[in-house]
Amino acid sequence: MRERASEIRAEGPGEQVSALRDFSPGDQVRARLQLSGKGLWRKPVAGVDVRGDGTLMPFRGSVRREELDPSGHETPFELVRETLERDG
């Protein structure tokens, strides 16, 4: 996941998009990288959104997605790992 996120970020920033409103690169999700953990009935899901401005936003959940606060972690990938281990 870390390697793929780096590849996407290396492609450069996204451009502003105008639809019903303007979306800056930071408002756009360029890629959603997610993993599922161990579980018998409902496997936990966590991952990282790579935004158009290159920022990484960790999250958990698939249908009900919740952004996670990466502060206190060296990288968002560590938070994803911890989330899967804890929720699994």
N, C-alpha and C positions, 0 to 999 in steps of 0.2 A: 504494500500500500504506500509506504514511504517513497519507494522508487518511482512508482507511477505518478504520485502527486508531484514529485520533482520534475518529471518529464513534462507534465501539463503546465507547470509554472514556467518552465524554460521556453515554452512557445510564445511567451510574452503576454502583455495585458490584453484584455478584451476591449471592445469599443462600446461607447454609449449606444443604447438602442432606444428608439422612440416608437412606442405603440400607443396605447391610450394615455400613457404618461411616459416620462423619460426614465430609463433605467441605467444608472452608472455601472461601470464594471464591478464595483463592490457590492451592488445589489443582485448581480447575476451569479448563478451557480454554473460554472463551466463543467464540472464533473462531480459526481457523487460516488465516492469509493466507500464500500461498506463490507463488513464481515459479519458472519453469524457465529455465535458461540455454541456451546454444547447445551442440550436441553432435550427432554423427552417429549414434551407436548409443544411448548412454545419456545423456540430458540431465541435467545437474546440477539439483538442486532445493534451494531454501533459502527460508526465510520467517520469520514471526514469529507466535508464539502470543500472543493477547491473553487474559490470565487474568482471572478474575472479580474480582480486587482491583485491576485496572487495570494491573498490571505487564506488561511486554513481554519475552518470552523468544525470542531468535533461535534458529533450528535449521537443520540441513541434512539432506538425505535425505528420501525419501518412505516407503519401506517400513521401512528401518532409520534411524529418525530420531535425530539426535544434537543435544542442546542445545549451543549455542555460548556461550562466555564473552564477554559484551559489554564487559568492562573493557578499557580502552585504546582504546575507540571512543566518539566523541561521541554516536552514537545506535545502536540495534540495526539500523537500516535500512542504515547504512553497512557494518556487518559482513555483512549479507545480500548487498549489492552486491559487496563484496570476495570473498566466498565464491563467488558465481556466476562472477565474472571469473576467479578462480584455478582453479576446478574445471572451467571450460568450455573 
